[in-house]
Amino acid sequence: MKLKSMDISATASASSIVFDALRNAIIEGQLEEGEPLRQDEIARLFNTSRIPVREAISRLEEQGLVKTQRYKGAVVAGLSPEEVEEIFNLRALVEPEIIKNAVPRMSKEVLDQARAKCSAFSESKDPMEWGNLNRDFHETLYSASNLSYFLEIAGNAIDRVERQIRAQLVMSNGMERAGREHFAILDACESGEADTAAELTKAHIEGAKKSLLQFLPKA
């Protein structure tokens, strides 16, 4: 199992630490689809009992990142092309509303941070960085929104397709197009054009969906 060992035996929030470590490993593709999550092994890696591990796995299952299979126990969940399409359709409904709400609330500091992250994404030559840089850019813009429930839904939806987004950026040579679209969204935000930012965000998500579905194996 590709997890870095860590001693959390004296940590009060052991369950949260295990949850974050497993979640990141799943999102970044270190734990592959169908890979079993053995509680004893994970507990040993973190020098803790099975209780916080079980709690962490239960939270991951609630988010759809893990599923329980008969005879196998908890395994990393996969997604069918239909499920990927559904999640992207949800994102295309929710995220434009988030950014539309956020634009009037964006401070100069938020916009400056977003431009720095946008530039870092476009200039990066390391495919291992692209997923994090892409998400950092969008979440920086969304951080100005006060739609807490929308933000939670969007965050969970992105978690579910993060591995696929990272693969899409690499397999489809999507970096250049994504970079252009990021700058267009940012320009609209800086100009205070909330409706335009929302429209561009929706088109950005739908374009990524179309590109990704072309590379996913058909059922």
Rosetta blueprint (number, residue, H / E / L):
1 M L
2 K L
3 L L
4 K L
5 S L
6 M L
7 D L
8 I L
9 S L
10 A L
11 T L
12 A L
13 S L
14 A H
15 S H
16 S H
17 I H
18 V H
19 F H
20 D H
21 A H
22 L H
23 R H
24 N H
25 A H
26 I H
27 I H
28 E L
29 G L
30 Q L
31 L L
32 E L
33 E L
34 G L
35 E L
36 P E
37 L L
38 R L
39 Q H
40 D H
41 E H
42 I H
43 A H
44 R H
45 L H
46 F L
47 N L
48 T L
49 S L
50 R H
51 I H
52 P H
53 V H
54 R H
55 E H
56 A H
57 I H
58 S H
59 R H
60 L H
61 E H
62 E H
63 Q L
64 G L
65 L L
66 V E
67 K E
68 T E
69 Q E
70 R L
71 Y L
72 K L
73 G E
74 A E
75 V E
76 V E
77 A L
78 G L
79 L L
80 S L
81 P H
82 E H
83 E H
84 V H
85 E H
86 E H
87 I H
88 F H
89 N H
90 L H
91 R H
92 A H
93 L H
94 V H
95 E H
96 P H
97 E H
98 I H
99 I H
100 K H
101 N H
102 A H
103 V H
104 P H
105 R H
106 M L
107 S L
108 K H
109 E H
110 V H
111 L H
112 D H
113 Q H
114 A H
115 R H
116 A H
117 K H
118 C H
119 S H
120 A H
121 F H
122 S H
123 E H
124 S L
125 K L
126 D L
127 P H
128 M H
129 E H
130 W H
131 G H
132 N H
133 L H
134 N H
135 R H
136 D H
137 F H
138 H H
139 E H
140 T H
141 L H
142 Y H
143 S L
144 A L
145 S L
146 N L
147 L L
148 S H
149 Y H
150 F H
151 L H
152 E H
153 I H
154 A H
155 G H
156 N H
157 A H
158 I H
159 D H
160 R H
161 V H
162 E H
163 R H
164 Q H
165 I H
166 R H
167 A H
168 Q H
169 L H
170 V H
171 M H
172 S L
173 N L
174 G L
175 M H
176 E H
177 R H
178 A H
179 G H
180 R H
181 E H
182 H H
183 F H
184 A H
185 I H
186 L H
187 D H
188 A H
189 C H
190 E H
191 S L
192 G L
193 E L
194 A H
195 D H
196 T H
197 A H
198 A H
199 E H
200 L H
201 T H
202 K H
203 A H
204 H H
205 I H
206 E H
207 G H
208 A H
209 K H
210 K H
211 S H
212 L H
213 L H
214 Q H
215 F H
216 L L
217 P L
218 K L
219 A L
